[in-house]
Amino acid sequence: MSNEHKGYEMHHNPYLKKNVCVVYQYVPGNRASQVWYHQWGINVMAFLGEGFESLGMNVKYIDIETFIGSPSVALKNIDYSVNLICGNKNISLWALVPSISYWYNVIPMPNRTEAMIAGERKDTANLIATKVGFSCPEWATDIGDLDQSIRTIVKKPRDYGSSSGLEIGEIRDFKDHKKNDIEYIYQEFVEGIDVTIPILYSDIHKTYLCGHGVAFIPDADAAWVLDSGAKSINRVGIVPESITKVYYTVPKEIVNKINKLMIFLGNSSVGRIDFRVRLKPSSTIYDATLDEYNFIEINPTPTMNAKSDFVGGIESALADSESEIYSYAVETTAETGVDMSRPCSIVAYTMLKYAEITSNGNE
């Protein structure tokens, strides 16, 4: 795939010279969590900015305080907004950017408020996954409602992302919990392999496509988890020596279920779904079946930077001429004249195209 960058005006590129606003969270100070967010935000902004600019767009960056202080000014002459209010905040705050943008008739990306909230909440995500046919480890908001024979459980905040606040232990370790504390869910822990699968909507295929799955295979410890600590270093491309990261083609039956899930969730251009895969003795990650995949969570707003697993899975699929993502990139390259073999370009295009398709009725 080649990019005749100077000639893309000759192709059908509807985003040329359009204006996109990337809204980020500025956090003053130098605490570790704040330093992490700045690194995360800069990397994501660089990745998305490069993608939008490859489509000939004008990119504006604005912090959330300025955005909510005077949205009519911040969004003046803006066609699209991108929400970078991330998982270390309660998801009620994530709604600010898409909701305010929608009020001002600016199209929000990568999704609208209702999809983001429904997907990021751990309880509704579990219900959706079960509805479409995924296995979901037993869970409850009251630990007393769990099968007490379960040895190990996971406690996680219902309304936070990035694995913030996740704890793993035996049931007796959490006996001091508050009854029916809806701020948390308690779930059976599944030993096995952490897997994450990136997702893009293709207007050409009229369906969601999966990038290559990313599996974190431990040398021996089947209880290893990609928790918030592991994620913080994995985002910059560091994986523990005891873990092997493997990219693989996602089985068709899993792709079909993911497509059903994303359609049920609605109004999301991209996503990433996490599983724990408990392999049978005769299985490998390459041929694991639906019953071996245990749904963990949906990420309607996945981290998108050059070293993230979302981008890694897309990049791996783009290098595979047998993948649907590859064919999607070939066709969109021909249409726009922009090199869609670059992950930043295909992700930016996907968000824009989906926003355009679903923007009818934004009044």
TITILUM-899472 format. One record per residue (C-alpha): x, y, z. Coordinates in Angstrom, 2 decimals, m for minus. Layout:
<nodes>
<node><u>X</u><v>Y</v><w>Z</w></node>
...
</nodes>
This chain:
<nodes>
<node><u>0.00</u><v>0.00</v><w>0.00</w></node>
<node><u>1.50</u><v>3.33</v><w>m1.02</w></node>
<node><u>0.67</u><v>6.85</v><w>0.05</w></node>
<node><u>0.69</u><v>9.56</v><w>m2.60</w></node>
<node><u>0.35</u><v>12.11</v><w>0.19</w></node>
<node><u>0.43</u><v>15.18</v><w>m2.05</w></node>
<node><u>m2.23</u><v>13.75</v><w>m4.31</w></node>
<node><u>m4.86</u><v>12.65</v><w>m1.83</w></node>
<node><u>m7.10</u><v>15.55</v><w>m2.78</w></node>
<node><u>m7.74</u><v>13.60</v><w>m6.02</w></node>
<node><u>m9.26</u><v>10.76</v><w>m4.01</w></node>
<node><u>m12.46</u><v>10.75</v><w>m1.97</w></node>
<node><u>m11.20</u><v>12.03</v><w>1.37</w></node>
<node><u>m14.14</u><v>13.74</v><w>3.11</w></node>
<node><u>m12.04</u><v>14.70</v><w>6.14</w></node>
<node><u>m9.55</u><v>16.92</v><w>4.32</w></node>
<node><u>m9.29</u><v>20.28</v><w>6.14</w></node>
<node><u>m11.95</u><v>19.28</v><w>8.70</w></node>
<node><u>m11.30</u><v>20.27</v><w>12.33</w></node>
<node><u>m10.93</u><v>17.81</v><w>15.21</w></node>
<node><u>m10.51</u><v>18.68</v><w>18.88</w></node>
<node><u>m8.63</u><v>16.26</v><w>21.19</w></node>
<node><u>m9.66</u><v>16.84</v><w>24.82</w></node>
<node><u>m7.22</u><v>15.69</v><w>27.49</w></node>
<node><u>m6.91</u><v>15.95</v><w>31.26</w></node>
<node><u>m4.20</u><v>18.23</v><w>32.59</w></node>
<node><u>m3.18</u><v>17.21</v><w>36.13</w></node>
<node><u>m0.61</u><v>19.48</v><w>37.79</w></node>
<node><u>1.92</u><v>17.98</v><w>40.19</w></node>
<node><u>4.43</u><v>15.17</v><w>40.08</w></node>
<node><u>2.83</u><v>12.25</v><w>41.93</w></node>
<node><u>3.46</u><v>8.89</v><w>40.25</w></node>
<node><u>m0.14</u><v>8.62</v><w>39.02</w></node>
<node><u>0.03</u><v>12.10</v><w>37.51</w></node>
<node><u>3.35</u><v>11.43</v><w>35.80</w></node>
<node><u>1.86</u><v>8.23</v><w>34.39</w></node>
<node><u>m1.16</u><v>10.12</v><w>33.03</w></node>
<node><u>1.03</u><v>12.74</v><w>31.35</w></node>
<node><u>3.10</u><v>10.01</v><w>29.67</w></node>
<node><u>m0.08</u><v>8.20</v><w>28.63</w></node>
<node><u>m1.76</u><v>11.36</v><w>27.37</w></node>
<node><u>1.23</u><v>12.58</v><w>25.36</w></node>
<node><u>1.66</u><v>9.19</v><w>23.69</w></node>
<node><u>m2.03</u><v>8.92</v><w>22.82</w></node>
<node><u>m2.21</u><v>12.48</v><w>21.52</w></node>
<node><u>0.86</u><v>11.90</v><w>19.37</w></node>
<node><u>m0.62</u><v>8.70</v><w>17.90</w></node>
<node><u>m4.07</u><v>10.14</v><w>17.19</w></node>
<node><u>m2.73</u><v>13.49</v><w>16.05</w></node>
<node><u>m0.50</u><v>11.78</v><w>13.50</w></node>
<node><u>m3.49</u><v>9.76</v><w>12.28</w></node>
<node><u>m5.78</u><v>12.76</v><w>11.86</w></node>
<node><u>m3.04</u><v>14.80</v><w>10.21</w></node>
<node><u>m2.39</u><v>11.97</v><w>7.74</w></node>
<node><u>m5.99</u><v>12.53</v><w>6.60</w></node>
<node><u>m5.29</u><v>16.22</v><w>6.05</w></node>
<node><u>m7.22</u><v>17.38</v><w>9.12</w></node>
<node><u>m6.57</u><v>20.30</v><w>11.43</w></node>
<node><u>m5.99</u><v>19.06</v><w>14.99</w></node>
<node><u>m6.61</u><v>21.15</v><w>18.11</w></node>
<node><u>m5.60</u><v>20.02</v><w>21.62</w></node>
<node><u>m7.45</u><v>21.37</v><w>24.64</w></node>
<node><u>m7.48</u><v>20.50</v><w>28.35</w></node>
<node><u>m10.74</u><v>19.47</v><w>30.03</w></node>
<node><u>m10.89</u><v>22.50</v><w>32.35</w></node>
<node><u>m10.84</u><v>24.90</v><w>29.41</w></node>
<node><u>m13.29</u><v>22.67</v><w>27.53</w></node>
<node><u>m15.95</u><v>22.62</v><w>30.25</w></node>
<node><u>m15.30</u><v>26.25</v><w>31.26</w></node>
<node><u>m16.31</u><v>27.59</v><w>27.87</w></node>
<node><u>m17.44</u><v>24.81</v><w>25.54</w></node>
<node><u>m19.01</u><v>27.15</v><w>23.01</w></node>
<node><u>m15.59</u><v>28.75</v><w>22.52</w></node>
<node><u>m13.63</u><v>25.48</v><w>22.69</w></node>
<node><u>m15.86</u><v>23.85</v><w>20.09</w></node>
<node><u>m16.19</u><v>26.82</v><w>17.73</w></node>
<node><u>m15.65</u><v>25.63</v><w>14.14</w></node>
<node><u>m14.91</u><v>22.09</v><w>15.39</w></node>
<node><u>m16.36</u><v>19.14</v><w>13.46</w></node>
<node><u>m15.29</u><v>16.25</v><w>15.74</w></node>
<node><u>m14.12</u><v>15.82</v><w>19.32</w></node>
<node><u>m12.01</u><v>13.04</v><w>20.87</w></node>
<node><u>m12.39</u><v>12.08</v><w>24.52</w></node>
<node><u>m9.17</u><v>11.32</v><w>26.43</w></node>
<node><u>m10.64</u><v>11.45</v><w>29.93</w></node>
<node><u>m9.27</u><v>8.09</v><w>31.04</w></node>
<node><u>m9.83</u><v>5.13</v><w>33.34</w></node>
<node><u>m8.27</u><v>6.57</v><w>36.50</w></node>
<node><u>m11.43</u><v>8.65</v><w>36.95</w></node>
<node><u>m14.97</u><v>7.55</v><w>37.79</w></node>
<node><u>m16.82</u><v>6.91</v><w>34.54</w></node>
<node><u>m19.41</u><v>9.58</v><w>35.36</w></node>
<node><u>m16.68</u><v>12.09</v><w>34.49</w></node>
<node><u>m15.86</u><v>10.36</v><w>31.23</w></node>
<node><u>m19.24</u><v>11.48</v><w>29.94</w></node>
<node><u>m18.34</u><v>15.18</v><w>29.98</w></node>
<node><u>m16.65</u><v>15.35</v><w>26.59</w></node>
<node><u>m19.07</u><v>13.28</v><w>24.47</w></node>
<node><u>m22.18</u><v>14.70</v><w>26.16</w></node>
<node><u>m21.13</u><v>18.35</v><w>25.90</w></node>
<node><u>m19.91</u><v>17.83</v><w>22.34</w></node>
<node><u>m23.19</u><v>16.25</v><w>21.35</w></node>
<node><u>m25.09</u><v>19.21</v><w>22.88</w></node>
<node><u>m23.13</u><v>21.56</v><w>20.62</w></node>
<node><u>m23.68</u><v>19.36</v><w>17.53</w></node>
<node><u>m20.05</u><v>18.28</v><w>17.45</w></node>
<node><u>m19.60</u><v>14.58</v><w>16.75</w></node>
<node><u>m17.86</u><v>12.79</v><w>19.68</w></node>
<node><u>m15.34</u><v>9.99</v><w>19.20</w></node>
<node><u>m14.54</u><v>7.17</v><w>19.70</w></node>
<node><u>m18.06</u><v>6.62</v><w>21.02</w></node>
<node><u>m21.12</u><v>8.27</v><w>22.48</w></node>
<node><u>m21.85</u><v>8.52</v><w>26.20</w></node>
<node><u>m24.34</u><v>5.67</v><w>26.49</w></node>
<node><u>m21.99</u><v>3.11</v><w>24.90</w></node>
<node><u>m19.05</u><v>4.23</v><w>26.99</w></node>
<node><u>m20.93</u><v>4.06</v><w>30.31</w></node>
<node><u>m22.67</u><v>0.75</v><w>29.56</w></node>
<node><u>m19.45</u><v>m0.89</v><w>28.41</w></node>
<node><u>m17.09</u><v>0.43</v><w>31.07</w></node>
<node><u>m19.39</u><v>m0.43</v><w>34.00</w></node>
<node><u>m18.35</u><v>m3.90</v><w>35.12</w></node>
<node><u>m21.87</u><v>m5.10</v><w>35.96</w></node>
<node><u>m23.61</u><v>m4.05</v><w>32.74</w></node>
<node><u>m20.66</u><v>m5.33</v><w>30.69</w></node>
<node><u>m21.02</u><v>m8.76</v><w>32.30</w></node>
<node><u>m24.75</u><v>m8.78</v><w>31.56</w></node>
<node><u>m24.19</u><v>m7.84</v><w>27.91</w></node>
<node><u>m21.46</u><v>m10.48</v><w>27.48</w></node>
<node><u>m23.70</u><v>m13.18</v><w>28.96</w></node>
<node><u>m26.57</u><v>m12.06</v><w>26.76</w></node>
<node><u>m24.56</u><v>m12.67</v><w>23.57</w></node>
<node><u>m23.26</u><v>m16.04</v><w>24.70</w></node>
<node><u>m19.89</u><v>m15.53</v><w>26.37</w></node>
<node><u>m18.99</u><v>m17.42</v><w>29.53</w></node>
<node><u>m18.63</u><v>m15.01</v><w>32.44</w></node>
<node><u>m17.02</u><v>m15.96</v><w>35.78</w></node>
<node><u>m19.56</u><v>m15.96</v><w>38.62</w></node>
<node><u>m19.96</u><v>m12.47</v><w>40.07</w></node>
<node><u>m22.05</u><v>m10.48</v><w>42.54</w></node>
<node><u>m22.20</u><v>m7.06</v><w>44.21</w></node>
<node><u>m22.62</u><v>m8.84</v><w>47.56</w></node>
<node><u>m19.85</u><v>m11.30</v><w>48.33</w></node>
<node><u>m22.34</u><v>m13.38</v><w>50.31</w></node>
<node><u>m24.19</u><v>m14.18</v><w>47.08</w></node>
<node><u>m21.16</u><v>m15.96</v><w>45.61</w></node>
<node><u>m20.72</u><v>m19.71</v><w>45.79</w></node>
<node><u>m18.69</u><v>m19.96</v><w>49.01</w></node>
<node><u>m16.72</u><v>m22.90</v><w>47.63</w></node>
<node><u>m14.95</u><v>m20.53</v><w>45.22</w></node>
<node><u>m11.41</u><v>m20.31</v><w>46.51</w></node>
<node><u>m10.08</u><v>m17.13</v><w>44.91</w></node>
<node><u>m12.01</u><v>m14.02</v><w>43.91</w></node>
<node><u>m11.34</u><v>m10.64</v><w>42.35</w></node>
<node><u>m12.64</u><v>m7.43</v><w>43.89</w></node>
<node><u>m12.84</u><v>m4.55</v><w>41.43</w></node>
<node><u>m14.46</u><v>m1.12</v><w>41.36</w></node>
<node><u>m17.58</u><v>m1.12</v><w>39.25</w></node>
<node><u>m16.97</u><v>2.29</v><w>37.67</w></node>
<node><u>m13.21</u><v>2.60</v><w>37.07</w></node>
<node><u>m10.97</u><v>1.49</v><w>34.22</w></node>
<node><u>m7.25</u><v>0.69</v><w>33.90</w></node>
<node><u>m7.66</u><v>m2.11</v><w>36.50</w></node>
<node><u>m7.61</u><v>0.62</v><w>39.17</w></node>
<node><u>m8.30</u><v>m0.74</v><w>42.64</w></node>
<node><u>m8.32</u><v>m4.38</v><w>41.55</w></node>
<node><u>m7.63</u><v>m6.84</v><w>44.40</w></node>
<node><u>m7.25</u><v>m10.63</v><w>44.32</w></node>
<node><u>m7.62</u><v>m12.88</v><w>47.36</w></node>
<node><u>m9.60</u><v>m15.59</v><w>49.06</w></node>
<node><u>m13.22</u><v>m14.95</v><w>50.02</w></node>
<node><u>m12.30</u><v>m14.68</v><w>53.71</w></node>
<node><u>m9.96</u><v>m11.79</v><w>52.87</w></node>
<node><u>m12.97</u><v>m9.64</v><w>51.99</w></node>
<node><u>m15.31</u><v>m10.50</v><w>54.88</w></node>
<node><u>m15.32</u><v>m6.89</v><w>56.09</w></node>
<node><u>m17.02</u><v>m5.68</v><w>52.91</w></node>
<node><u>m20.17</u><v>m3.62</v><w>53.11</w></node>
<node><u>m23.27</u><v>m5.59</v><w>52.21</w></node>
<node><u>m24.62</u><v>m4.64</v><w>48.78</w></node>
<node><u>m21.87</u><v>m2.10</v><w>48.23</w></node>
<node><u>m22.63</u><v>m1.37</v><w>44.59</w></node>
<node><u>m19.32</u><v>0.48</v><w>44.15</w></node>
<node><u>m17.60</u><v>m2.91</v><w>43.74</w></node>
<node><u>m18.22</u><v>m6.28</v><w>42.20</w></node>
<node><u>m16.79</u><v>m9.57</v><w>43.43</w></node>
<node><u>m15.98</u><v>m12.20</v><w>40.85</w></node>
<node><u>m14.55</u><v>m15.69</v><w>40.66</w></node>
<node><u>m10.89</u><v>m15.61</v><w>39.67</w></node>
<node><u>m10.03</u><v>m17.69</v><w>36.61</w></node>
<node><u>m6.54</u><v>m19.14</v><w>36.32</w></node>
<node><u>m5.22</u><v>m19.13</v><w>32.79</w></node>
<node><u>m3.99</u><v>m16.68</v><w>30.17</w></node>
<node><u>m4.79</u><v>m12.97</v><w>29.88</w></node>
<node><u>m5.99</u><v>m12.16</v><w>26.35</w></node>
<node><u>m7.03</u><v>m8.85</v><w>24.86</w></node>
<node><u>m8.61</u><v>m8.39</v><w>21.42</w></node>
<node><u>m8.75</u><v>m5.03</v><w>19.56</w></node>
<node><u>m11.81</u><v>m4.16</v><w>17.47</w></node>
<node><u>m12.52</u><v>m1.73</v><w>14.61</w></node>
<node><u>m15.77</u><v>m1.06</v><w>12.79</w></node>
<node><u>m15.47</u><v>m1.45</v><w>9.01</w></node>
<node><u>m17.92</u><v>0.50</v><w>6.88</w></node>
<node><u>m16.80</u><v>m1.66</v><w>3.94</w></node>
<node><u>m17.56</u><v>m4.98</v><w>5.66</w></node>
<node><u>m20.57</u><v>m3.45</v><w>7.53</w></node>
<node><u>m19.41</u><v>m5.21</v><w>10.67</w></node>
<node><u>m16.80</u><v>m5.12</v><w>13.41</w></node>
<node><u>m13.41</u><v>m6.61</v><w>12.64</w></node>
<node><u>m10.92</u><v>m8.04</v><w>15.12</w></node>
<node><u>m7.24</u><v>m7.35</v><w>15.04</w></node>
<node><u>m4.95</u><v>m10.13</v><w>16.14</w></node>
<node><u>m5.51</u><v>m11.30</v><w>19.68</w></node>
<node><u>m2.75</u><v>m10.47</v><w>22.17</w></node>
<node><u>m2.07</u><v>m13.26</v><w>24.68</w></node>
<node><u>0.13</u><v>m12.89</v><w>27.77</w></node>
<node><u>1.42</u><v>m16.40</v><w>28.39</w></node>
<node><u>3.14</u><v>m16.95</v><w>31.75</w></node>
<node><u>6.06</u><v>m19.36</v><w>31.96</w></node>
<node><u>4.51</u><v>m21.16</v><w>34.91</w></node>
<node><u>2.25</u><v>m18.98</v><w>37.05</w></node>
<node><u>m1.34</u><v>m19.43</v><w>35.84</w></node>
<node><u>m2.44</u><v>m16.88</v><w>38.44</w></node>
<node><u>m0.49</u><v>m13.98</v><w>36.84</w></node>
<node><u>m2.78</u><v>m11.06</v><w>35.99</w></node>
<node><u>m2.35</u><v>m8.00</v><w>33.78</w></node>
<node><u>m3.29</u><v>m5.69</v><w>36.67</w></node>
<node><u>m2.86</u><v>m1.92</v><w>36.97</w></node>
<node><u>0.85</u><v>m2.24</v><w>37.82</w></node>
<node><u>1.54</u><v>m4.54</v><w>34.90</w></node>
<node><u>m0.52</u><v>m2.32</v><w>32.59</w></node>
<node><u>1.41</u><v>0.80</v><w>33.55</w></node>
<node><u>4.68</u><v>m0.70</v><w>32.26</w></node>
<node><u>3.07</u><v>m2.67</v><w>29.43</w></node>
<node><u>1.77</u><v>0.60</v><w>27.95</w></node>
<node><u>5.36</u><v>1.63</v><w>27.29</w></node>
<node><u>6.26</u><v>m1.72</v><w>25.78</w></node>
<node><u>7.70</u><v>m3.49</v><w>28.82</w></node>
<node><u>6.58</u><v>m7.06</v><w>29.58</w></node>
<node><u>7.91</u><v>m9.08</v><w>32.54</w></node>
<node><u>10.56</u><v>m11.64</v><w>31.57</w></node>
<node><u>8.33</u><v>m14.46</v><w>32.81</w></node>
<node><u>5.60</u><v>m13.50</v><w>30.32</w></node>
<node><u>5.57</u><v>m14.16</v><w>26.59</w></node>
<node><u>3.38</u><v>m11.89</v><w>24.48</w></node>
<node><u>1.86</u><v>m13.76</v><w>21.52</w></node>
<node><u>m0.18</u><v>m12.37</v><w>18.61</w></node>
<node><u>m2.63</u><v>m14.75</v><w>16.97</w></node>
<node><u>m5.62</u><v>m14.89</v><w>14.64</w></node>
<node><u>m8.83</u><v>m14.84</v><w>16.69</w></node>
<node><u>m11.07</u><v>m17.88</v><w>15.99</w></node>
<node><u>m14.13</u><v>m17.10</v><w>13.89</w></node>
<node><u>m16.60</u><v>m18.17</v><w>16.58</w></node>
<node><u>m15.05</u><v>m15.64</v><w>18.97</w></node>
<node><u>m15.12</u><v>m12.91</v><w>16.29</w></node>
<node><u>m18.82</u><v>m13.58</v><w>15.67</w></node>
<node><u>m19.64</u><v>m13.27</v><w>19.38</w></node>
<node><u>m17.60</u><v>m10.08</v><w>19.68</w></node>
<node><u>m19.47</u><v>m8.62</v><w>16.72</w></node>
<node><u>m22.81</u><v>m9.40</v><w>18.41</w></node>
<node><u>m21.57</u><v>m7.83</v><w>21.63</w></node>
<node><u>m20.42</u><v>m4.61</v><w>19.93</w></node>
<node><u>m23.70</u><v>m4.29</v><w>18.03</w></node>
<node><u>m25.64</u><v>m4.82</v><w>21.26</w></node>
<node><u>m23.50</u><v>m2.18</v><w>23.00</w></node>
<node><u>m23.96</u><v>0.24</v><w>20.08</w></node>
<node><u>m22.41</u><v>3.57</v><w>19.12</w></node>
<node><u>m18.74</u><v>2.58</v><w>19.39</w></node>
<node><u>m16.27</u><v>2.83</v><w>16.52</w></node>
<node><u>m13.52</u><v>0.91</v><w>18.30</w></node>
<node><u>m13.11</u><v>m1.28</v><w>21.35</w></node>
<node><u>m11.02</u><v>m3.86</v><w>23.12</w></node>
<node><u>m12.29</u><v>m6.91</v><w>24.97</w></node>
<node><u>m10.36</u><v>m8.74</v><w>27.68</w></node>
<node><u>m10.64</u><v>m12.44</v><w>28.46</w></node>
<node><u>m9.09</u><v>m15.05</v><w>30.71</w></node>
<node><u>m8.56</u><v>m18.16</v><w>28.62</w></node>
<node><u>m8.49</u><v>m21.40</v><w>30.62</w></node>
<node><u>m6.95</u><v>m23.87</v><w>28.20</w></node>
<node><u>m7.83</u><v>m27.54</v><w>28.16</w></node>
<node><u>m4.83</u><v>m29.91</v><w>28.33</w></node>
<node><u>m5.06</u><v>m30.52</v><w>24.59</w></node>
<node><u>m5.51</u><v>m26.85</v><w>23.61</w></node>
<node><u>m3.21</u><v>m23.98</v><w>22.71</w></node>
<node><u>m4.08</u><v>m20.30</v><w>22.43</w></node>
<node><u>m4.22</u><v>m20.76</v><w>18.65</w></node>
<node><u>m7.08</u><v>m23.25</v><w>18.73</w></node>
<node><u>m8.90</u><v>m22.47</v><w>22.00</w></node>
<node><u>m12.69</u><v>m22.75</v><w>21.66</w></node>
<node><u>m15.51</u><v>m20.53</v><w>22.87</w></node>
<node><u>m15.98</u><v>m22.43</v><w>26.14</w></node>
<node><u>m12.35</u><v>m21.75</v><w>27.08</w></node>
<node><u>m12.79</u><v>m17.96</v><w>26.77</w></node>
<node><u>m14.00</u><v>m16.28</v><w>29.98</w></node>
<node><u>m15.19</u><v>m12.72</v><w>29.47</w></node>
<node><u>m13.60</u><v>m10.14</v><w>31.79</w></node>
<node><u>m14.42</u><v>m6.67</v><w>30.47</w></node>
<node><u>m15.20</u><v>m4.39</v><w>27.53</w></node>
<node><u>m13.05</u><v>m1.32</v><w>26.88</w></node>
<node><u>m15.01</u><v>1.07</v><w>24.61</w></node>
<node><u>m12.22</u><v>3.65</v><w>25.08</w></node>
<node><u>m9.02</u><v>1.60</v><w>24.82</w></node>
<node><u>m5.57</u><v>3.11</v><w>25.14</w></node>
<node><u>m4.45</u><v>4.05</v><w>21.64</w></node>
<node><u>m0.75</u><v>4.73</v><w>21.33</w></node>
<node><u>2.06</u><v>3.15</v><w>19.35</w></node>
<node><u>3.02</u><v>0.71</v><w>22.14</w></node>
<node><u>m0.46</u><v>m0.23</v><w>23.40</w></node>
<node><u>m1.89</u><v>m3.71</v><w>22.94</w></node>
<node><u>m4.86</u><v>m2.26</v><w>21.05</w></node>
<node><u>m2.49</u><v>m0.84</v><w>18.44</w></node>
<node><u>m0.18</u><v>m3.87</v><w>18.59</w></node>
<node><u>m3.03</u><v>m6.21</v><w>17.70</w></node>
<node><u>m4.13</u><v>m3.95</v><w>14.83</w></node>
<node><u>m0.56</u><v>m3.60</v><w>13.55</w></node>
<node><u>m0.05</u><v>m7.37</v><w>13.61</w></node>
<node><u>m3.26</u><v>m7.88</v><w>11.61</w></node>
<node><u>m2.23</u><v>m5.20</v><w>9.09</w></node>
<node><u>0.89</u><v>m7.26</v><w>8.38</w></node>
<node><u>m1.21</u><v>m10.38</v><w>7.71</w></node>
<node><u>m2.54</u><v>m10.41</v><w>4.13</w></node>
<node><u>m5.10</u><v>m13.05</v><w>5.16</w></node>
<node><u>m6.77</u><v>m10.82</v><w>7.76</w></node>
<node><u>m9.93</u><v>m8.79</v><w>7.22</w></node>
<node><u>m8.21</u><v>m5.75</v><w>8.74</w></node>
<node><u>m5.61</u><v>m5.98</v><w>5.96</w></node>
<node><u>m8.29</u><v>m5.99</v><w>3.25</w></node>
<node><u>m10.08</u><v>m3.13</v><w>5.01</w></node>
<node><u>m6.85</u><v>m1.11</v><w>4.92</w></node>
<node><u>m6.23</u><v>m1.89</v><w>1.24</w></node>
<node><u>m9.71</u><v>m0.72</v><w>0.22</w></node>
<node><u>m9.65</u><v>2.44</v><w>2.33</w></node>
<node><u>m6.20</u><v>3.30</v><w>0.97</w></node>
<node><u>m7.57</u><v>3.08</v><w>m2.56</w></node>
<node><u>m10.55</u><v>5.25</v><w>m1.62</w></node>
<node><u>m8.74</u><v>8.01</v><w>0.28</w></node>
<node><u>m5.22</u><v>7.96</v><w>m1.12</w></node>
<node><u>m3.91</u><v>7.77</v><w>2.45</w></node>
<node><u>m1.64</u><v>4.91</v><w>3.53</w></node>
<node><u>m3.92</u><v>2.88</v><w>5.81</w></node>
<node><u>m1.23</u><v>0.30</v><w>6.56</w></node>
<node><u>m0.22</u><v>2.71</v><w>9.32</w></node>
<node><u>m2.22</u><v>1.93</v><w>12.50</w></node>
<node><u>m2.65</u><v>5.62</v><w>13.38</w></node>
<node><u>m4.30</u><v>6.31</v><w>10.02</w></node>
<node><u>m6.66</u><v>3.33</v><w>9.97</w></node>
<node><u>m7.74</u><v>3.99</v><w>13.58</w></node>
<node><u>m8.35</u><v>7.70</v><w>12.91</w></node>
<node><u>m10.26</u><v>6.90</v><w>9.72</w></node>
<node><u>m12.37</u><v>4.27</v><w>11.49</w></node>
<node><u>m13.42</u><v>6.67</v><w>14.24</w></node>
<node><u>m14.27</u><v>9.40</v><w>11.74</w></node>
<node><u>m16.18</u><v>7.13</v><w>9.37</w></node>
<node><u>m18.22</u><v>5.56</v><w>12.14</w></node>
<node><u>m18.98</u><v>9.00</v><w>13.61</w></node>
<node><u>m20.18</u><v>10.12</v><w>10.19</w></node>
<node><u>m22.40</u><v>7.06</v><w>9.74</w></node>
<node><u>m24.02</u><v>7.40</v><w>13.17</w></node>
<node><u>m24.30</u><v>11.19</v><w>13.32</w></node>
<node><u>m27.73</u><v>11.34</v><w>11.72</w></node>
<node><u>m30.23</u><v>12.73</v><w>14.16</w></node>
<node><u>m27.66</u><v>14.76</v><w>16.12</w></node>
<node><u>m29.92</u><v>17.76</v><w>16.60</w></node>
</nodes>
